Amino acid sequence: MKIQTYYNHIRFYIPHHFIYYPVLIFFLICSIYFACTTSDTLIWSFIGVGFIFLFCLAFMLRQHYALILQNRIVRLELRYRYFTLTGKRLEEFEHKLTDDQIFALRFAPDSEFLPLLEDALKNNLSGDAIKKAIIHWKADYNRV
């Protein structure tokens, strides 16, 4: 497996991104074409709207469920890591961190986690700035 870094941490799901969506887009384009070139405009328009609905629904549901669960797990992981490293609870000041900052901190190894957390709180670093500040990237190969 390829070593994960800031530049390659985005993940694609092959069946979904490169098969389902292209096929759906192809059928949508065909239905729009037939709606414009045949006498059965109404039926092909309805078919096109159906494909648009399927496209939006598939995208929203896939992202929504997976990301909500992943966000909860990342928060729990960071709470556990913080407690393990300090013996204190992260929940006391977790509300001061944005979601973007919390999710970026998961890539920091334990040796860099606490200094980056303090820096994020003190200087209000963005998630992207936190990711770029990580020297030894802690890969997350199981993210959605």
N, C-alpha and C positions, 0 to 999 in steps of 0.2 A: 504494500500500500504506500502511496506517495506521502511524503512528510507534509503535514499541514502547516501553512503559514498564513499571514494576513492576506496575501495575494491570491491564495487558492482555497480559502475556507468556505466559499459559496458552494452549495451542493445541489446537483440536479438529480431528479428521479427519472431515469430514462423512459420507462413506459408512459409516464404521465407527460413529461415535457417534450419528448421527441417522437412519441407515437400518437397518444390520445389527442393532444392539442393540434398537431398538424393535420390529422385525419378530420377532426371536427372543423377546422378552418377550411379544409378542402371542400367538405360537404356544404359549409356555409356559402362559400364562393360559388359553388355549383348551383345552389338554390337561388342565390341572387341573380346569377346569370340566366337561369331558366325563368325566373320571375320577370326579367326584362325582355326576354326574347320569345317567349311562348304566349299563347292566348290564355293559358291557365295562370294568370298573374296572381290571383288571390290565393290559390292553394300553395304556390311556391313561396309566396310572401309569408304565409303561416308556417311553412316548413323552415324558412330562414329564421323567423322569430324563434321557433323551437330550438334551432341550433344555437342561436345567441343565448337563449335561456340556459341550455345545457352547458355551454361554455362558462358562463358567469357562475352558475351554481356549482359546477365542479371546481372551479378555481377558488371560490369563496369557502366552500366547505372543507376542502383539502387543507387550505392554509389555516383556516380558523381553528379547527379542532386540534391539529397538530401543534400549532404555535402556542395556543393557550396551555396545553399540557406541557410543552417544552419550557415555557416561561415559568410555570410553577416548579418544575423540577430544577431548573437553573437556580431559582431563588432558594430552594431547599438546600441545594448543593453548596451555595455560597454561605448560607447560614451555618451549615455544618463545618465548612472549611474555616470560617472565621472563629467559630467556637473552639475547634480543634487547635487552632494556632494561638488563640489568646485566652481561652477559658471564659470569654465574655460573650454576650448575645448580640448579634448583628441587628436584631429587631429594634434595639434602643435608638438607633439613628438611621435605619434602613430607609425611612421615609424621606431622608435628605438626598438620597440617590435617585436618579432617573432610571427608567427601565433600560435605556440605552447604556448607561454606565454599568448597571448590574450585569447586563448580558455581555458586555465587553470584558469585564473582570474575570469571567469564567475561563478565558484563554491564558490568564496569568498563572505561572507556577507558584507554588507556596512561597518560595523565596522572594518573589516580586509582588505577591498579592497585597500584603499589608502596606508597603510603601505606596503602591499605586492607589489603593483605597484611600489612604490619607491624602494623597495628592488630588484625587478626584473630588474629595470633600472640600479640601482647602481652596483649590483653584477652579472648581467646577468644570473639570475636563469633559469633553464630549466623549461618547463611546468610541468614535473613530480615533481620537487622540490617545485614549487609553490603549487601544489595540496597537497603535503605532509605537507606543512607548514600551511595549513588552519586548524584552530582549530574547528570552527563551520561551518561545510559543508553546503553550500546552494545548495540544490538538484535541479537538472534539469531533471524532469521526462518526458519532452516533446522532448528530443533530439532523433535524428535518429540513 
